[in-house]
Amino acid sequence: MTPARNGLLGRLRRGIEKEGLRVDGDSRIVSTPHPHTLGSKLTHPHITTDYSESLLEYITPVYCRPADALGFLDDLLRFSYRHLDGEWVWPASMPSRLDGNESIPIADYGDSNVGTMKRVYRQGLDVRYGRIMQSIAGIHYNVSLPEDMWPLLQSLEGREGESLKSYRSARYFDLIRNFRRNSWLLLYLFGASPTVDRSFFGDKGPDERSDKLERWAPGSDTLYAPYATSLRMSDLGYQNKVQSQLKICFNSLSNYVGTLRHAISTEWPDYRRIGVENDGEWRQLSANILQIENEYYSDIRPKRVARHDETPTQALEARGVEYIEVRCLDLNPFLPLGIDEPQMRFIDTFLLWCLLSESPWIPDEECDRLDDNRRLVVERGRDPALKLQVGDRQVPLAERGHEIIDGMRDVATLLDTIEGDTLHVAAIESLAKRLDDPETTPSAQVLRALEAHGGEWTEWVADLAKAQGERFRDTAMDSARETLFDELVETSHRQQRDIEAEDQTDFAQFLRDYFARAREPRPAA
């Protein structure tokens, strides 16, 4: 692309969100409160919690260079370890040892209406799905394409008659559909969760979901699937039969927004029977299919930073798609940050290839085939006999993977031209080798390392956590960032106190007002 060669295109922008359970020295999830010395989890921009009080979430700013995002994340973990007393950050996606549903404490965000809403939402997730599913951790990878690329593409495609906002959103949805068609490749290359501790299945032990799992050894508490890549993305993880009926295949922004808006305003009988509020005790935000849009589980989301008076879908509707959130990535336990630069550059290339490739709308029957392909890869992606359904063809996984990577090479060259290096080409060439040798995938490496360790999976991960924790504790962080993080601790606590002091309505009225606004369409001005 000539504009790239002439330096007329900007760089991709990337941000990372990393989750990790706090655990004790015996590999068990802790019940201690989020450390006060890390700041307010309600208002801190970079250190918060996800579902549980024990599930840390780190959020980097957006950077043009992957190394900068990783450097910031590195310092967030260094800072955290200076304030974790006898605790470690679990470096695997599937959780540490659990003591039943109640051993996973729901996050507490304080007494403000906003904080109460966040907690009640999580209580709703508990009564709907249980807490154990919410103890799984992963990486969310946020990418926005260069803003100066959109008018160029629009002109090349002869679509100047559309508003730039509408064009950009439509093309992001083109990207999303191709991502959905081919996200199994990321699950194969980067899946790192073929094992799980027996305690994941609760007090009664393994259930009908675990009939595809085997014991690592007689009497072992470690369960595994021999060819699995990502149990996190299997039916053990973020799957839900009620949500599957929504049939969101991302054909357009209006379809996406309309389906989600319908789900947050349509009651579901089973959730009605649970109840919403009784004598001031809140069990969930509503009895509807979704309490809020974020409850919808997906391996990718279109995103737009929302203003204070908007829901995520209203922000999208009003101003269009701003960036993409990739949500199907396991934590790689061998990497202290859970992700590295070659993986980021491969994903960047994959996303731009998804954008630039033909992307017809997805009918319901293709949605079902895509779900089947993802299920096959998470359950037995390293099985040499595995074939995927690609159109009307049954294709071996490695063959289809190489077809995709062949298409990605020109895109990698384009990105390297923009950035003035050869790192994207190097990343895809290096990672393509995993297609020909499944033993080089992270999921296979986990099983080999476990075999060499000779103990339980939780013991092996605990050893990794402690080694990584010592590295974070013993290495210096950027001094300017250390000062910033110290300041953010007090600033975030003060901001939470201010929010709590400013509330003028009770929670019930606050919630009624919120859902009244959420049902309002927000068309572009």
Rosetta blueprint (number, residue, H / E / L):
1 M L
2 T H
3 P H
4 A H
5 R H
6 N L
7 G L
8 L L
9 L L
10 G L
11 R L
12 L L
13 R E
14 R E
15 G E
16 I E
17 E E
18 K E
19 E E
20 G E
21 L E
22 R E
23 V E
24 D L
25 G L
26 D L
27 S L
28 R E
29 I E
30 V L
31 S L
32 T L
33 P L
34 H L
35 P L
36 H H
37 T H
38 L H
39 G L
40 S L
41 K L
42 L L
43 T L
44 H L
45 P L
46 H L
47 I E
48 T E
49 T E
50 D L
51 Y L
52 S E
53 E L
54 S L
55 L E
56 L E
57 E E
58 Y E
59 I E
60 T L
61 P L
62 V L
63 Y E
64 C L
65 R L
66 P H
67 A H
68 D H
69 A H
70 L H
71 G H
72 F H
73 L H
74 D H
75 D H
76 L H
77 L H
78 R H
79 F H
80 S H
81 Y H
82 R L
83 H L
84 L L
85 D L
86 G L
87 E L
88 W E
89 V E
90 W L
91 P L
92 A L
93 S L
94 M L
95 P L
96 S L
97 R E
98 L L
99 D L
100 G L
101 N H
102 E H
103 S H
104 I L
105 P L
106 I E
107 A L
108 D L
109 Y L
110 G L
111 D L
112 S L
113 N H
114 V H
115 G H
116 T H
117 M H
118 K H
119 R H
120 V H
121 Y H
122 R H
123 Q H
124 G H
125 L H
126 D H
127 V H
128 R H
129 Y H
130 G L
131 R L
132 I H
133 M H
134 Q H
135 S H
136 I L
137 A L
138 G L
139 I E
140 H E
141 Y E
142 N E
143 V E
144 S E
145 L L
146 P L
147 E L
148 D L
149 M H
150 W H
151 P H
152 L H
153 L H
154 Q H
155 S H
156 L H
157 E L
158 G L
159 R L
160 E L
161 G L
162 E L
163 S L
164 L H
165 K H
166 S H
167 Y H
168 R H
169 S H
170 A H
171 R H
172 Y H
173 F H
174 D H
175 L H
176 I H
177 R H
178 N H
179 F H
180 R H
181 R H
182 N H
183 S L
184 W H
185 L H
186 L H
187 L H
188 Y H
189 L H
190 F H
191 G L
192 A L
193 S E
194 P L
195 T E
196 V E
197 D E
198 R H
199 S H
200 F H
201 F H
202 G L
203 D L
204 K L
205 G L
206 P L
207 D L
208 E H
209 R H
210 S H
211 D L
212 K L
213 L L
214 E E
215 R E
216 W L
217 A L
218 P L
219 G L
220 S L
221 D L
222 T E
223 L E
224 Y E
225 A L
226 P L
227 Y L
228 A L
229 T L
230 S E
231 L H
232 R H
233 M H
234 S L
235 D L
236 L L
237 G L
238 Y L
239 Q L
240 N L
241 K H
242 V H
243 Q H
244 S H
245 Q L
246 L L
247 K L
248 I L
249 C L
250 F L
251 N L
252 S L
253 L H
254 S H
255 N H
256 Y H
257 V H
258 G H
259 T H
260 L H
261 R H
262 H H
263 A H
264 I L
265 S L
266 T L
267 E E
268 W L
269 P H
270 D H
271 Y H
272 R H
273 R H
274 I H
275 G L
276 V L
277 E E
278 N E
279 D L
280 G L
281 E E
282 W E
283 R L
284 Q L
285 L L
286 S L
287 A L
288 N E
289 I L
290 L L
291 Q L
292 I L
293 E H
294 N H
295 E H
296 Y L
297 Y L
298 S L
299 D L
300 I E
301 R E
302 P E
303 K E
304 R L
305 V L
306 A L
307 R L
308 H L
309 D L
310 E L
311 T L
312 P H
313 T H
314 Q H
315 A H
316 L H
317 E H
318 A H
319 R H
320 G L
321 V L
322 E L
323 Y E
324 I E
325 E E
326 V E
327 R E
328 C E
329 L E
330 D L
331 L L
332 N L
333 P L
334 F L
335 L L
336 P L
337 L L
338 G L
339 I L
340 D L
341 E H
342 P H
343 Q H
344 M H
345 R H
346 F H
347 I H
348 D H
349 T H
350 F H
351 L H
352 L H
353 W H
354 C H
355 L H
356 L H
357 S L
358 E L
359 S L
360 P L
361 W L
362 I L
363 P L
364 D H
365 E H
366 E H
367 C H
368 D H
369 R H
370 L H
371 D H
372 D H
373 N H
374 R H
375 R H
376 L H
377 V H
378 V H
379 E H
380 R H
381 G L
382 R L
383 D L
384 P L
385 A L
386 L L
387 K E
388 L E
389 Q E
390 V E
391 G L
392 D L
393 R E
394 Q E
395 V E
396 P E
397 L H
398 A H
399 E H
400 R H
401 G H
402 H H
403 E H
404 I H
405 I H
406 D H
407 G H
408 M H
409 R H
410 D H
411 V H
412 A H
413 T H
414 L H
415 L H
416 D H
417 T H
418 I H
419 E H
420 G L
421 D L
422 T L
423 L H
424 H H
425 V H
426 A H
427 A H
428 I H
429 E H
430 S H
431 L H
432 A H
433 K H
434 R H
435 L H
436 D H
437 D L
438 P H
439 E H
440 T H
441 T L
442 P H
443 S H
444 A H
445 Q H
446 V H
447 L H
448 R H
449 A H
450 L H
451 E H
452 A H
453 H H
454 G L
455 G L
456 E L
457 W H
458 T H
459 E H
460 W H
461 V H
462 A H
463 D H
464 L H
465 A H
466 K H
467 A H
468 Q H
469 G H
470 E H
471 R H
472 F H
473 R H
474 D H
475 T L
476 A L
477 M L
478 D L
479 S H
480 A H
481 R H
482 E H
483 T H
484 L H
485 F H
486 D H
487 E H
488 L H
489 V H
490 E H
491 T H
492 S H
493 H H
494 R H
495 Q H
496 Q H
497 R H
498 D H
499 I H
500 E H
501 A H
502 E H
503 D L
504 Q L
505 T L
506 D L
507 F H
508 A H
509 Q H
510 F H
511 L H
512 R H
513 D H
514 Y H
515 F H
516 A H
517 R H
518 A H
519 R L
520 E L
521 P L
522 R L
523 P L
524 A L
525 A L
